[in-house]
């Protein structure tokens, strides 16, 4: 049925039918019709031939059009890629702006992850900024979701980040709800689950699941109130029965691609003392 729906086929078919009709009538004794057969069939043949040839293009024209279409498609793909790049960059800059707006005393340096250490158990990674960008050892590394780690080694153009999943990170912290204080540090038991721990807490601490843990600012390495994560479990050490909390960061440390280095902040390097109020 698709064959007869073609415009060219319809025209040629009508031409044949009309020609046959005139031939039959002419042969049946209709001289006028017989004399007009040649005229009509000739005209219809020309129409059908014209229809059949309508829209046909040379090989060179088709090749040229095909190349033009390929170029247009390539241009559109490039524009789409550029659009996504700009969209991602805008989203990233907005996060940096948010961090700076909420912490006017921060000096920050945006960075991208350029390499991950597959042999490292605690998911350290390398970023594309270094001393030439004002980055130094021990500088905190964050996102808009909270603390990610710290700069553990640095050269002129890149830096290694040790994450909060590593025991090498030790940050003073406290429970935002109860004010119970302790130390945040990674643990090999939980690193693969993208979790860290909150240890050195009092036996009578009222910490519970769902509480938010933030940095305390003690030690002068990390600013106060950086979010570490949410308490996902309360555990007891099997060797000394001390209480500790398992904390899940709000970022997937293993998949993170962009971070911010805090190169300076108010009270950096100063040892903060814990008041009696904060201890309670």
C-alpha positions in Angstrom: 0.0 0.0 0.0 2.9 2.4 0.7 3.9 2.0 -3.0 0.5 3.5 -4.2 0.8 6.4 -1.6 3.8 7.8 -3.4 2.9 11.0 -5.3 4.9 10.1 -8.4 3.3 6.7 -8.7 -0.2 8.2 -8.4 0.5 10.6 -11.3 1.9 7.9 -13.6 -1.0 5.5 -12.8 -3.6 8.2 -13.6 -1.8 8.9 -16.9 -2.0 5.2 -17.9 -5.7 4.9 -17.0 -6.8 8.0 -18.9 -4.8 7.0 -21.9 -6.4 3.5 -22.0 -9.8 5.0 -21.6 -9.3 7.3 -24.7 -7.9 4.4 -26.7 -10.9 2.2 -25.9 -13.4 4.9 -26.8 -11.5 5.8 -29.9 -11.5 2.2 -31.1 -15.2 2.0 -30.4 -16.0 4.6 -33.1 -15.4 7.9 -31.5 -13.1 9.7 -34.1 -12.8 12.9 -32.2 -11.6 11.0 -29.1 -9.3 8.9 -31.2 -7.7 12.0 -32.7 -7.2 13.5 -29.2 -5.6 10.4 -27.8 -2.2 11.3 -29.1 -2.4 14.9 -27.9 -3.6 13.9 -24.3 -1.3 11.0 -23.9 1.7 13.1 -25.0 0.8 15.9 -22.6 0.1 13.4 -19.7 3.4 11.7 -20.5 5.2 15.0 -20.1 3.4 15.7 -16.8 4.2 12.3 -15.5 7.8 12.6 -16.6 8.1 15.9 -15.0 6.6 14.6 -11.7 8.9 11.6 -11.8 11.9 13.8 -12.1 10.7 16.4 -9.5 13.1 16.9 -6.7 15.9 14.7 -8.1 19.4 16.0 -7.5 22.8 15.1 -8.8 25.3 13.0 -6.9 27.5 16.0 -6.3 24.6 18.0 -4.9 23.7 15.2 -2.5 27.3 14.8 -1.4 27.5 18.6 -0.8 24.3 18.6 1.2 25.4 15.7 3.3 28.6 17.4 4.2 26.7 20.5 5.2 24.4 18.5 7.4 27.4 16.8 9.0 29.0 20.2 9.8 25.7 21.6 11.2 25.4 18.5 13.4 29.0 18.9 14.6 28.4 22.6 15.4 25.3 21.7 17.4 27.1 19.1 19.4 29.9 21.6 20.2 27.3 24.2 21.3 25.6 21.6 23.5 28.9 20.6 25.1 29.7 24.3 25.7 26.3 24.8 27.2 26.9 22.0 29.7 30.3 23.2 30.6 29.0 26.7 31.3 26.1 25.3 33.3 28.5 23.2 35.4 30.9 26.2 35.9 28.0 28.4 37.0 26.8 25.8 39.5 30.4 25.5 40.8 30.9 29.2 41.1 27.5 29.6 42.9 28.7 27.1 45.5 31.9 29.1 46.0 29.9 32.3 46.3 27.7 30.6 48.9 30.7 29.5 51.0 32.2 33.0 50.8 28.9 34.8 51.5 28.3 32.7 54.7 31.9 33.0 55.8 33.2 36.5 54.9 36.5 35.9 56.8 37.4 33.0 54.6 40.0 33.3 51.8 39.3 30.5 49.4 40.8 28.8 46.4 38.5 26.7 44.1 40.1 23.5 42.8 39.3 20.4 40.8 40.3 16.8 41.4 42.9 15.7 38.8 44.0 12.4 40.2 43.0 9.8 42.7 45.4 7.5 44.6 44.1 4.0 43.9 46.7 2.4 46.2 45.6 4.6 49.1 43.0 3.0 51.5 41.4 6.3 52.6 40.6 7.8 49.2 43.1 10.7 49.1 43.2 12.7 45.8 45.2 15.4 44.1 43.9 18.8 43.1 45.0 21.3 40.5 46.2 24.2 42.8 49.4 24.6 44.8 51.7 27.1 46.5 51.5 29.4 43.4 47.8 29.7 44.2 48.4 30.5 47.9 47.8 26.9 49.1 49.8 25.5 52.1 50.1 22.4 54.1 47.4 21.8 56.6 44.9 24.1 54.8 41.3 22.8 55.2 39.5 21.4 52.1 35.7 21.8 51.9 32.7 21.9 49.7 29.4 23.6 50.4 28.4 20.4 52.1 31.1 20.5 54.7 34.6 19.3 55.6 36.4 17.1 53.1 39.9 16.9 54.4 43.2 18.8 54.5 46.2 19.6 52.4 48.8 16.9 53.3 51.5 17.8 50.7 51.8 20.5 48.2 54.0 21.8 45.3 53.8 24.8 43.1 50.9 23.6 40.9 49.1 20.8 42.8 48.3 19.4 46.2 47.4 16.1 47.8 44.3 16.0 50.0 44.0 13.6 52.9 40.3 13.0 53.5 38.2 12.8 56.6 38.0 9.0 56.0 41.7 8.8 57.0 43.0 8.3 60.6 45.6 11.0 59.7 42.9 13.6 60.0 42.2 14.6 63.6 39.9 17.5 64.0 38.3 18.9 67.2 34.5 18.7 66.9 31.2 18.7 68.8 27.6 17.6 68.5 25.7 20.6 67.4 22.6 19.6 69.4 24.2 18.5 72.7 27.5 20.3 72.6 29.3 17.1 73.5 32.9 17.4 72.2 35.3 14.9 70.8 37.7 14.2 67.9 36.8 13.5 64.3 39.1 11.0 62.6 38.9 8.3 60.0 38.8 4.5 60.7 39.7 1.7 58.4 36.5 -0.2 59.4 34.3 2.5 57.9 36.3 4.2 55.1 34.9 2.0 52.3 31.4 2.9 53.5 32.2 6.6 53.1 32.0 7.1 56.9 34.3 8.6 59.6 34.2 8.5 63.4 33.6 10.9 66.3 35.7 9.6 69.2 37.0 10.8 72.7 33.5 11.6 73.8 32.3 11.4 77.3 30.7 8.2 78.6 27.6 10.3 79.6 27.4 12.0 76.2 23.8 12.3 75.0 24.7 11.9 71.3 22.2 10.0 69.2 21.5 9.1 65.6 20.7 12.0 63.3 22.8 14.5 65.2 25.0 16.8 63.2 28.7 17.0 64.0 30.7 20.1 63.3 34.2 21.3 63.8 34.9 23.1 67.1 37.8 25.3 65.9 40.1 23.9 68.7 43.7 23.6 67.4 43.4 26.5 64.9 43.7 24.2 61.9 40.0 24.1 61.0 37.5 26.9 61.2 34.7 26.5 63.7 31.3 25.2 62.5 32.4 23.3 59.4 29.9 20.5 59.0 31.4 17.0 59.2 28.3 14.9 58.8 25.4 13.2 60.4 25.6 10.5 63.2 24.5 7.2 61.6 25.3 4.9 64.6 26.6 4.8 68.2 29.2 2.2 68.9 31.5 1.0 71.8 35.1 0.1 71.3 35.6 -3.7 71.8 39.0 -3.1 73.6 38.2 -0.4 76.1 34.4 -0.1 75.9 34.6 3.6 75.1 31.7 5.2 73.3 32.1 6.6 69.8 29.8 7.7 67.0 29.9 6.7 63.3 29.5 9.8 61.1 28.4 9.9 57.5 29.5 13.0 55.6 27.1 14.8 53.3 29.4 14.3 50.4 30.5 11.1 48.7 34.2 11.5 49.3 35.1 8.8 46.8 33.3 10.6 43.9 33.9 14.2 44.6 35.2 16.3 41.6 35.4 19.9 42.9 36.5 21.4 46.2 37.5 24.6 47.9 40.7 25.2 49.8 40.4 27.6 52.8 43.8 29.4 52.6 43.0 31.7 55.5 40.3 32.4 58.1 39.8 34.3 61.3 41.7 32.9 64.2 43.7 30.5 62.0 46.6 29.0 64.0 45.1 30.1 67.3 44.5 27.5 70.0 40.9 27.8 71.1 40.1 26.8 74.7 37.0 24.9 75.5 34.8 26.7 78.0 33.0 25.0 80.8 29.7 25.8 79.0 30.9 23.9 75.9 32.0 20.9 77.9 28.5 20.5 79.5 
